[in-house]
Amino acid sequence: MRMRRVVDDVAAASANHRRPVVEKFVREATTSRHEDTGCGGRWVSRMTNGGKSTLSMSLHQQIPNSCIIAQDSYFKDDSVVPVDSHGFKQYDMLDALHMDTMMSDIDSWRRDPEAFLKQCGPFPEQTAASEEEEVFVLIVEGFLIFNHRPLNELFDRSYFMQIPYEVCKKRRSSRVYKPPDPPGYFDEYVWPMYLKNRREMESMVSGIVFLDGLKPKEELLAAVCKDVYQEIKRLKEKS
């Protein structure tokens, strides 16, 4: 029933020469394709402090008719986030997030990307698209996208941005968090959870493109943008 709704919505969009495409940026990101819907999906993933927010915002500025959904916006209230045996808040797990709300927002975009874009408002410096090129792109960025199985069924590209332990720890220590990280939090919780979540991700998702987070931002942006535009071109030709 749900799939039929999606098919109907996309068929209506195609009749108006509008093709939804999904672009995802997260600490983990994935995309798989539903050939029957004509919807494309793309996710960029990264480890904590890997640079995904910078990349996703840069893509948003470059790609017409795009908007962003950030997984960090769906954290539950701190008072209900579980605590482990060491007293550390367990933020790096799906139970700390309102994933049902996030999925609902993504479904809203899939049903009517044009209306969703109008609600979000265009980026003030975003490249404009001609009326003949109305392809809608959703950039979803976060840190546990690959670990949420329902998301893995939606898209057709997978990106994971990674940086070494030492760089990750240094970047983390330079950030200001609310609440702040307690002593030992990175080594005793954040990094072990990253390794655990990554192992789980790799067992669930194939075809991931790993991005080197130490490369210049401009180089990463150019590479991913090129891939995005190739996918957009493919969808146009298919329609």
Secondary structure, DSSP 8 states (H G I E B T S, - for coil): -HHHHHHHHHHHHHHTT-EEEEEEESSSB----BTTTTBB--EEEE-TTSSHHHHHHHHHHHSTTEEEEEGGGGB--GGGS-B-TTS-B--SSGGGB-HHHHHHHHHHHHH-HHHHHHHH---TT-----GGG-EEEEEEE-SSSTTSHHHHTS-S-EEEEE--HHHHHHHHHHS--SS---TTHIIIIIHHHHHHHHHHHHHH--S-EEEETTS-HHHHHHHHHHHHHHHHHHHHHH-
